[in-house]
Amino acid sequence: MIELRPFNKLGSANHGWLKAKHHFSFGSHYDPNNMNHGSLRVWNDDEIAPNTGFPAHPHANMEIITFVREGAI
């Protein structure tokens, strides 16, 4: 079932260099009624400040998709 969730109602985090919106429970945003959609566990909308980014960190048994709305990687 498709459920409309307005962007301003999503969970969020602001780390200065990273502003994130969480479509599912993630990090400190916990919603037991919204943990995943099938096998999709994380869908974050991240705004990353220029010349910054995540330090190297491992991921195992997952696929990561990056969609650039503006700017470049």
The 8 nearest C-alpha neighbors of each residue, nearest first, counted from 0:
[[1, 2, 36, 3, 37, 4, 35, 33],
 [2, 0, 3, 4, 36, 37, 33, 35],
 [1, 3, 4, 0, 5, 36, 33, 22],
 [2, 4, 5, 1, 6, 0, 8, 9],
 [5, 3, 6, 2, 8, 9, 22, 7],
 [4, 6, 8, 7, 3, 9, 2, 22],
 [7, 5, 8, 9, 4, 20, 22, 10],
 [6, 8, 5, 9, 10, 4, 20, 11],
 [9, 7, 5, 6, 4, 10, 11, 20],
 [10, 8, 6, 7, 21, 22, 20, 11],
 [11, 9, 21, 20, 28, 8, 22, 12],
 [10, 12, 20, 19, 21, 9, 13, 28],
 [13, 11, 19, 18, 14, 20, 10, 17],
 [12, 14, 18, 15, 17, 19, 11, 16],
 [13, 15, 17, 16, 18, 12, 19, 47],
 [16, 14, 17, 13, 18, 48, 47, 12],
 [15, 17, 48, 14, 47, 51, 18, 52],
 [18, 16, 47, 14, 15, 46, 13, 19],
 [19, 17, 13, 46, 45, 12, 14, 47],
 [20, 18, 45, 12, 11, 44, 46, 17],
 [19, 21, 11, 44, 43, 10, 9, 45],
 [20, 22, 43, 10, 23, 11, 9, 42],
 [21, 23, 42, 9, 43, 20, 10, 24],
 [24, 22, 34, 21, 33, 35, 25, 41],
 [25, 23, 29, 34, 30, 28, 33, 21],
 [24, 26, 28, 23, 27, 29, 21, 41],
 [27, 25, 28, 24, 29, 12, 21, 11],
 [26, 28, 29, 25, 24, 12, 11, 10],
 [29, 27, 25, 24, 26, 10, 30, 11],
 [30, 28, 24, 27, 31, 25, 26, 23],
 [29, 31, 33, 24, 32, 34, 28, 23],
 [32, 30, 33, 34, 29, 24, 23, 35],
 [33, 31, 30, 34, 24, 35, 29, 23],
 [32, 34, 30, 23, 31, 35, 24, 36],
 [33, 35, 24, 23, 31, 32, 30, 40],
 [36, 34, 40, 39, 23, 33, 37, 38],
 [37, 35, 39, 38, 40, 34, 33, 23],
 [36, 38, 39, 35, 40, 34, 41, 0],
 [37, 39, 40, 36, 35, 41, 61, 34],
 [40, 38, 36, 37, 35, 41, 42, 34],
 [39, 41, 35, 38, 36, 34, 42, 23],
 [42, 40, 39, 43, 23, 35, 25, 22],
 [43, 41, 22, 21, 23, 44, 40, 39],
 [42, 44, 21, 20, 45, 22, 41, 19],
 [43, 45, 20, 19, 21, 42, 46, 22],
 [46, 44, 19, 18, 43, 47, 20, 17],
 [45, 47, 18, 17, 19, 48, 44, 16],
 [48, 46, 17, 16, 45, 49, 52, 18],
 [47, 49, 16, 51, 17, 50, 46, 52],
 [50, 48, 51, 47, 52, 16, 70, 71],
 [51, 49, 48, 52, 47, 16, 72, 53],
 [52, 50, 49, 48, 16, 47, 53, 17],
 [53, 51, 54, 47, 50, 48, 16, 17],
 [52, 54, 55, 51, 56, 47, 17, 16],
 [53, 55, 56, 52, 51, 57, 50, 16],
 [54, 56, 53, 57, 52, 58, 51, 59],
 [55, 57, 54, 58, 53, 59, 52, 63],
 [58, 56, 59, 55, 54, 60, 61, 53],
 [57, 59, 61, 56, 60, 62, 63, 55],
 [58, 60, 61, 57, 62, 56, 63, 55],
 [61, 59, 58, 62, 63, 57, 38, 40],
 [62, 60, 59, 63, 58, 39, 40, 64],
 [61, 63, 64, 60, 59, 58, 39, 65],
 [64, 62, 61, 65, 58, 41, 42, 66],
 [65, 63, 66, 62, 42, 67, 61, 43],
 [66, 64, 67, 63, 72, 68, 44, 45],
 [65, 67, 68, 64, 69, 44, 72, 45],
 [66, 68, 69, 65, 71, 70, 72, 46],
 [69, 67, 66, 70, 71, 46, 65, 44],
 [68, 70, 67, 71, 66, 72, 46, 47],
 [71, 69, 67, 68, 72, 49, 47, 48],
 [72, 70, 69, 67, 68, 49, 66, 50],
 [71, 70, 67, 65, 49, 69, 66, 50]]
